[in-house]
Amino acid sequence: MGFGERRGAGMLADLLEKAGGCAVIDGGFATQLEKHGASINDPLWSALCLIKDPALIKLVHWEYLEAGADVLVTSSYQATIPGFLSRGLSIEEGETLLEKSVKLAVETRDKFWDNVKEIPENSYNRALVAASIGSYGAYLADGSEYSGSYGADIDLAKLKDFHRRRLQLLVKAGADLLAFETIPNKLEAQACAELLEEENVEIPSWICFSSVDGDNAPSGESFEECLDILNQRDRVSAVGINCAPPHFIESLICKIRKLTSKPIVVYPNSGEVWDGRAKKWLPSKCFGDDKFELFATRWRDVGAQLIGGCCRTTPSTIRAISQALRKVEKIDDL
């Protein structure tokens, strides 16, 4: 199933066409906030800036647009009503902040596009805003989005209840698409897919899994099992991998390509390893911008249609990816 086969999916199909078949997603959000001095060592993580420094969120969005991002992912990954309640906010305040995450991105996108659209031969596309919906494990802030171990008391109904209100608010706020991120197991993927149908969501969405071994979902379930559930769901527009080490990505694209006809999304981290319990990055082999530039074209060539970066990647990473993919387009056009 392609992007254009369902009502509401047209603008994503249009973006892919304008981008030459492979669009660029932005990069690490919390990483860039921290580079600007934000302190986000908190269960709310980057969502803390929705409360403390919304102007900084807009600055980071702007930097990724300048770098060539075709898709802006909102600051709502770890923003949930239960999370805001635990910080002493009311339900109404939490709901307002979720909507704000979309509005900040939309306002920045619109201002940026107004600035560049009349420039002759500019290389930018009008970006789409993807509302980030982090996994249940992201809310727990205990690293379980990288294990899929939610405990015996978490079932399909509870996961849908957890995600439902946030999904409703992000759609209402005017997101162009939904990005379910770092999904660690088949159960949560099923919950997200069923929720799209139950809520009659008309904007496109992608569901991205993480992977810690390069072969399976973090839960140990095979991607064949996970994708079997999603292949039957028309409202899941694309599937893929995020926040996995970049050296896993090429083989995972090849694996997923055999398991689904849906477009494939990849936005790996830099290769550094996050210790969710100790709340720190561990020393590890990582990709620099030069490697992202090299591998972006390989990922595209084996089947990825949306490519970006996750944790520890920066606007310079996204610029390298964008320039590499645009260069390939120009060669293809000759």
C-alpha positions in Angstrom: 0.0 0.0 0.0 1.4 3.4 -0.9 0.9 6.7 0.8 -1.7 7.9 -1.7 -4.2 5.1 -1.3 -6.1 6.6 1.6 -7.9 9.9 2.0 -5.7 12.3 4.0 -2.4 10.8 2.9 -2.1 12.9 -0.3 0.3 15.6 1.1 2.8 13.0 2.2 2.7 11.4 -1.2 3.2 14.9 -2.7 6.2 15.6 -0.4 7.8 12.3 -1.4 7.4 13.1 -5.1 8.8 16.6 -4.6 11.7 15.2 -2.7 12.6 12.8 -5.5 11.2 9.7 -3.8 13.1 10.0 -0.5 12.3 12.7 2.1 14.5 13.9 4.9 13.3 13.7 8.6 14.9 16.0 11.2 17.4 14.8 13.8 17.9 14.5 17.6 15.8 17.0 19.4 16.9 16.7 23.0 20.5 16.6 21.8 20.2 20.0 20.2 18.2 21.5 23.1 21.1 20.5 25.4 23.6 22.0 23.0 21.8 25.3 23.5 22.1 24.9 27.3 18.7 23.3 28.2 18.7 21.1 31.3 16.4 18.2 30.5 17.6 15.4 32.9 14.0 14.9 33.8 11.3 12.3 33.3 9.6 14.7 30.9 12.9 15.0 28.9 12.7 17.4 25.9 9.0 18.0 26.8 10.2 20.0 29.8 11.0 22.8 27.4 7.3 23.0 26.5 6.9 24.4 30.0 10.2 26.2 30.5 11.5 27.4 27.2 9.1 27.1 24.1 11.2 29.7 22.2 14.2 27.2 22.3 11.9 24.5 20.8 11.2 26.8 17.9 14.9 27.6 17.4 15.7 23.9 17.1 12.9 23.4 14.6 14.3 26.3 12.6 17.8 24.9 12.6 16.5 21.6 11.2 14.5 23.3 8.5 17.6 25.3 7.5 19.5 22.0 7.4 17.1 20.6 4.8 14.5 18.6 6.9 11.3 17.8 5.0 9.6 16.5 8.1 9.7 18.2 11.5 9.0 15.9 14.5 7.4 17.6 17.4 8.7 17.8 21.0 5.9 15.6 22.3 7.8 12.3 22.4 7.8 12.1 26.2 4.9 14.5 26.7 1.9 12.6 28.2 -1.0 13.6 30.4 0.1 11.2 33.2 3.6 12.6 33.0 2.4 16.2 33.3 0.1 15.3 36.2 3.1 13.8 38.0 4.7 17.2 37.8 1.7 18.9 39.4 0.1 20.2 36.3 -3.7 19.9 35.8 -5.2 17.8 33.0 -6.1 21.0 31.2 -2.6 22.4 31.4 -1.2 19.0 30.1 -3.6 19.0 27.2 -2.6 22.6 26.3 1.1 21.7 26.3 0.5 18.7 24.0 -1.3 21.0 21.5 1.4 23.6 22.0 4.0 21.0 20.8 2.3 20.9 17.4 1.6 24.6 17.2 5.2 25.5 17.9 6.3 23.3 15.0 3.6 24.5 12.6 4.4 28.2 13.4 8.1 27.7 12.8 7.5 25.7 9.6 5.1 28.4 8.2 7.5 31.3 9.0 10.4 29.4 7.5 8.5 28.6 4.3 7.3 32.2 4.0 11.0 33.2 4.1 12.3 30.8 1.5 9.5 30.0 -0.9 10.1 33.0 -3.1 13.9 32.5 -3.3 14.7 31.4 -6.9 16.0 27.8 -7.1 15.9 27.2 -3.4 16.3 23.5 -2.5 13.7 23.4 0.2 10.3 21.7 0.3 7.5 22.9 2.5 8.0 20.6 5.5 5.3 18.5 7.1 4.8 18.4 10.9 4.9 14.9 12.4 3.4 14.7 15.9 5.7 12.5 18.0 4.0 9.8 20.0 6.5 8.0 22.2 6.0 4.5 23.4 4.6 3.6 26.8 8.2 2.8 27.8 9.2 6.4 27.0 6.7 7.6 29.6 8.0 5.2 32.2 11.5 6.7 31.6 13.1 3.4 32.7 14.6 2.3 29.4 11.8 -0.2 28.7 11.3 1.2 25.2 14.6 -0.7 24.6 13.4 -3.9 26.2 9.6 -4.1 25.6 9.2 -5.4 29.1 6.1 -3.7 30.4 5.0 -6.3 32.9 2.1 -8.8 33.0 -0.5 -6.2 34.0 -0.1 -4.2 30.7 -2.5 -5.4 28.1 -3.9 -4.1 24.7 -6.7 -2.1 26.4 -4.4 -0.3 28.8 -2.0 0.7 26.1 -4.8 2.1 24.0 -6.2 4.0 27.0 -2.7 5.4 27.6 -2.3 6.7 24.1 -5.8 7.7 23.2 -6.1 11.2 24.6 -2.7 12.3 23.4 -3.4 11.1 19.9 -6.7 13.0 19.9 -5.1 16.2 21.0 -2.2 16.0 18.6 -4.5 15.4 15.6 -6.8 18.2 16.8 -3.8 20.6 17.1 -3.2 20.4 13.3 -0.3 17.9 12.8 0.2 16.8 9.3 1.0 13.2 10.3 1.6 11.0 13.4 4.9 9.4 14.3 4.7 6.5 16.7 8.3 6.1 17.9 10.5 3.5 19.5 7.7 0.9 19.7 9.4 -2.1 21.4 6.9 -4.9 21.0 4.0 -6.3 18.9 1.4 -5.6 21.5 2.0 -1.8 21.5 2.2 -1.7 17.7 -1.2 -3.4 17.6 -2.6 -0.9 20.1 -1.4 2.0 18.1 -2.8 0.6 14.8 -6.2 -0.2 16.3 -6.4 3.2 17.9 -6.0 4.9 14.5 -9.0 3.0 13.3 -11.1 3.5 16.5 -10.4 7.3 16.4 -11.0 7.4 12.6 -7.6 9.2 12.1 -7.4 10.6 8.6 -3.9 12.0 8.5 -1.1 9.6 7.6 1.0 7.9 10.3 4.1 5.8 10.7 5.0 3.2 13.3 8.7 2.8 14.0 10.2 0.1 16.1 13.6 0.2 17.9 16.0 -2.7 17.8 18.9 -3.6 20.1 20.2 -6.6 18.3 19.7 -5.7 14.6 17.4 -8.6 14.0 14.3 -8.3 16.2 12.2 -5.9 18.1 13.5 -5.2 21.6 11.0 -7.6 23.0 12.6 -10.4 21.1 9.6 -10.7 18.8 10.5 -11.0 15.1 9.7 -8.1 12.7 7.7 -10.6 10.7 5.4 -11.0 13.7 5.2 -7.2 14.3 4.6 -6.3 10.7 2.0 -9.0 10.1 -0.3 -7.0 12.4 0.5 -3.6 10.7 0.3 -4.9 7.1 -3.5 -5.3 7.5 -4.0 -1.8 8.7 -4.6 0.8 6.0 -4.3 3.7 8.5 -0.6 2.8 9.2 0.9 4.6 6.2 4.6 3.6 6.7 6.7 1.4 9.0 10.3 1.5 10.0 13.1 1.8 12.6 14.2 4.7 14.8 16.7 5.1 17.6 18.6 2.0 16.6 22.4 2.0 15.9 23.1 3.1 12.3 25.1 0.0 11.5 22.0 -2.1 11.8 19.9 0.0 9.4 20.9 -1.3 6.0 20.2 -4.9 6.9 17.0 -4.0 8.7 15.7 -2.1 5.6 16.4 -5.2 3.5 14.6 -7.4 6.1 11.6 -5.1 6.3 11.4 -4.7 2.6 10.7 -8.4 2.3 8.0 -8.3 4.9 5.8 -5.3 3.8 4.8 -3.2 0.8 4.5 -0.1 3.0 7.0 2.7 2.6 10.0 2.4 5.0 11.1 5.0 7.5 14.5 5.0 9.1 16.1 7.5 11.5 18.8 5.9 13.6 20.7 7.3 16.5 24.4 8.1 16.2 25.4 4.7 17.5 26.0 5.8 21.1 24.3 3.7 23.7 21.9 5.2 26.2 21.7 3.6 29.7 18.1 4.2 30.6 18.6 3.4 34.3 21.8 5.3 34.8 20.5 8.1 32.6 23.8 8.6 30.7 25.4 7.9 27.3 27.9 5.0 27.3 31.1 5.1 25.3 30.6 3.3 22.0 31.4 3.4 18.3 29.3 6.0 16.6 28.7 7.4 13.1 29.9 10.9 12.2 28.2 13.2 9.7 30.4 11.8 7.0 29.2 8.3 7.5 25.6 9.4 7.6 26.2 11.2 4.3 27.6 8.0 2.8 25.0 5.6 4.2 21.9 7.8 3.5 22.2 7.0 -0.2 22.7 3.3 0.5 19.6 3.3 2.7 17.7 5.0 0.0 18.9 2.6 -2.7 17.8 -0.5 -0.7 14.4 0.9 -0.1 14.0 3.6 2.6 11.7 6.5 1.6 12.1 8.7 4.7 15.5 9.1 6.3 16.7 11.2 9.2 18.4 11.0 12.6 17.5 10.3 16.2 19.4 10.7 19.5 22.8 12.4 19.3 22.4 13.5 15.7 22.3 17.2 14.9 21.4 19.7 12.2 24.8 19.1 10.7 23.9 15.4 10.4 20.7 16.3 8.7 22.4 18.7 6.4 24.8 15.9 5.3 21.9 13.5 4.7 19.9 16.2 2.8 22.8 17.2 0.6 23.7 13.6 -0.2 20.1 12.7 -1.2 19.7 15.9 -3.2 22.9 15.2 -5.0 21.7 11.8 -6.0 18.4 13.3 -7.3 20.4 15.7 -9.5 22.4 12.9 -11.0 19.3 10.9 -11.6 17.7 13.8 -13.4 20.6 14.1 -16.0 
